[in-house]
Amino acid sequence: MGEGQTSPRGGGGLAPRFFSAASPGAATGRIVFDSADAQASLARDEACILVRRETTPDDVRGMHAADGVLTERGGITSHAAVIARGLGLPCVSGATSVTIDERRKVLTFPDGRVLREGDEITLDGSAGEVLLGRVEMLEPQIDGAFGGGSGDHFHGRLPPSRCCREPDDTH
């Protein structure tokens, strides 16, 4: 699933970047345009990116089967974004500069590039980027408050495990 991040060295061509970084992480897979195809890809153990104009509750099974989600409509509070974050999937939503034709199964960029079902793309849900082809991935970096350490990030307060053990601690 979306547990990596794209390498700064990149690879693949960058598609236009006017998209919402809706759910963090990165994933590479073949484009599919409906939930049934995403589920079929999972059954074949093939990575896929579910590409939809927008998602609905009917797409949840396909989202669960996919490695990432790209939508033309939406934003960080859209159905696609909220469900993807809950599933831990990278998601780029609100890609309004692209045209997704689900019936013809094509994704068209403003510069005229056309991608079809089965073409490979990489999503960077943290940056809101769609990259053409397979891109080198890095292991996610854990830093800041999630990086562990001595516990001095509590700034003189008791850590949660020590709070309110004694009645006097609540004053």
N, C-alpha and C positions, 0 to 999 in steps of 0.2 A: 504494500500500500504506500501511501504518501509519506514515507519516513525519511526521505533524503532532501538534499538541497542541490541546486544546480551549481556546477563549478564556475568560477569566474573566468576560466579559460574557455568555457562555453562549448561551442560546437553547434552545428545546425544553424539555420538562418533565423533571425529574429523577425517575428511577425510584428505588425503595428502594436504599440503598447498602451492603448487607451482602455485598459480593462481594469476591473476591480479585483484586488487581491482578496478573494472571499474566504479562502480556507488555506492555511499554510501547508507547506510541503511541496514536493516535486514528484512527478511521475511521468514515465514514458510509456506509450502504448499505441496501438493501432486505433484509428478512428472508427467508432460505431455510432449509429444514429438512433438506435432504439434499445429499449431495455432487454428485449428478447435476444438481440445480437450480443449485448454485453454479457448476458447469462450464458450464451453459447460460447463466448470467448473464455469465460471462467471455466466452463466444463472442459475446454481444450487446454486449459492452463496457459492461455495467451493473454498478455497484458493488453488492456484497452482503455481508451478515453471516451467516455460518453459525451457526445456533442448534441446539444438540444437548443432550440430557440429559447425555451424556458422549461423548467421541470415542473411536474405536478406530482401529487401523491402516487399516481400510477407508475412513476419512474423510480420509486424507492428501491425496488428489487434490482433494477438495472444499475442504480447508483451503488448499491451494496456489492454488486458483481464487478464494477469498474474499478480502475486504478486511479481515476481522476475524472473531473467533470468540467466541461466548458459550455457556457451558455451565452447566447446573444443578448438576451434580456436579463435584467436583474441587477443586483448589487450585493453589498455585504449583509443585508437583511433579507435577501430573497430566499425562496424555498430551497433552491440549489445550495446556496451558501450555508444556511442553517443545518440542513441535513448532512451536507458534506463535512462540516465541522464536527457534528455528532458522530459521524462514521470514521473520522480521522482521515478523510480523503482530501487531497489537494483540489481546489476549485478556483477557476477563473470565471467570473460572471460579469455581465454587463458589457460584453464585447460588441458594442454597438457599431463599430467600424467594419465588422465582418457580416456577411450574409450567410445564414445557415438555411439550406433548402433540404428539409428532412425527406421530402418526397423523392427528389432526385439524388439524395445522399451526397451532396457536395457542400463544401465550405469555401466561400470566396472572399478573398482579402481585397482591400481597396486598390492595391497595385495590380490587380488582375490575376494573381496567383489563385489557382483552384486546387483544393485537396479533396480527395474522394475517400469513400469508405475503404478502410484497409491501409491508407497512408499512415505513416508514423509521425507523431508529434510528441513534444514534451511540454508539460505544464509546470510553471513555477507559481504555485498558489500564493507564495509569500510575496512575490514581486508583481504579480498580476501579468505575467508574461506567457506567451505561447511561442514555443521554439519549434522550428521545423526539423523533423528527424529525431535521432537519438542524441542526447547530450550527456556528457560526463557528469556523474553524480558524486557528491561528497556525503560522508556521514554527517548527520546533523550535529551542530555544535551546541553544547549545553553550557551556558554561561550566565552571568548575572545572578539573580536570586535563585536560579535553578541549578547553579554550579556546585552546590555543596559548600564546604568550608567549615569555619570554626563556630558558626552560630552567632558571630558578632553582628550579623545583619539585623538582630533584634533591637539594636541601639538602646541597650539598658533595660528593656522590658523583658519580662519572663517569656520564655518560649511557650507556645500553646499547651504543651504537655504539663507545664508547671502551673498554669493559671487556675485559680479558684479551687485549690485543693483544700485550703483551710478557710474557715469563715472570715478571718482577718484579711485574706488575700483579695476580697471583693471590695474593700474600702479604698 
